[in-house]
Amino acid sequence: MWLFDFNRMVAGLILGASYPFLTLLGLHWGFTPITLQNLNEFGGDIVEGVNVCAVFAEIGIAIGAYLKAKKNSRIRNVAGPAILTGIFAGVTEPILYGVVMNYKRMLAIVAIAGGIGGAVNGMLHVTCDAFVFHNIFSLAMRTYSPFTSYLLGISASLAAGVLLTYFWGVTPDDMEAFEPEDEDDSEKAAETADTEPAGDTGMETGMVLEIHAPLTGETVALQDVPDEVFASGVAGLGMAVRPLEGKVAAPCNAEVSVVFPSRHAIGLTTAEGADLLIHIGLNTVMLDGEGFEVLVKEGDRVHTGQPLLKFDMDLIQEKGYSLISPVLVSNADEFADIHIVADGSVKAGETLYQVVK
């Protein structure tokens, strides 16, 4: 608010450019108390009047990536649904995680496009006049004022996102994901794999890697996880478990590749080249490690069933977070199939799913 008092255009530029990165960290919810207070005292909130431009900048990037990508390419498969999620729900995490974070130039574009629209809306003193998600429905209800100025700002961000992504955002090195995954090529690759040794993954074609349940509880299909990032498959493929015990065991023999600073998630890498992510609860990064005890460190080699992590189920629920815990193969696109085995109740150590080369 001090920035807006100092200079509305500068405030809009800074906030519009930084908002996507705050969203990545979950810190965008920190604006909610300010928004509610501004709505109560002034009938409109200039902070969300600027932040809306970042949302449309991200939608613009997804549209630009979709247009740049070829039919049947991986990026089209990710960007297409993410565009709809952004437009109709105002939820842009699938765009941020699925497109923006994978390419360095996209990180610059989301800041530039969000900053352009933010500067326009800040300069013209656009306000959001109700506590809403920024999507096509809040636009249709004319929840912003002055409405013409609002349209100018979001149009600038949307256009900048589309044009910069299409004409500059994708380097030649990035084009692999934008090229079609041709079925004929896949068949040829499969035929070649049958006659040639496997690559660096160390996993022969047709071999199966058993991923055992790291938790005891009830299985949850990935599409039923109440978090768009996980449900959409952007973060990886696999399934989730609603735990009954606060203990996490290694799902297979692997090396600990990452222990998140907030201790709510652990990454593992197997000898077969599968990158696994065990994420305890949803949005539990906000607990900043409270209630979690990590029993391993990065670089440790662990065996199936070895304890990795303990967590306080009661504390997590008291803080209002879901215990549903995704267990994912984050590089699933490098494998032929993820075959789900478990259904219903599962005990730690039982087969959860199989990764097929």
Secondary structure, DSSP 8 states (H G I E B T S, - for coil): -HHHHH-HHHHHHHHHHHHHHHHHTTGGGGGHHHHHHHHHHHSSBHHHHHHHHHHHHHHHHHHHHHHHS-TTBHHHHHHHHHHHHHHHH---HHHHHHTGGG-HHHHHHHHHHHHHHHHHHHHTT-EE-SS--SSHHHHHTT-EESHHHHHHHHHHHHHHHHHHIIIII--GGGGGGGSB--HHHHHHHHHHHHHS---TT---TT-EEEEE-SS-EEEEEGGGSS-HHHHTTTT-EEEEEEESSSEEE-SSSEEEEEE-TTSSEEEEE-TTS-EEEEE-SSSGGGGTTTTEEE---TT-EE-TT-EEEEE-HHHHHHTT----EEEEETTGGGSSEEEE---SEE-TTSEEEEEE-
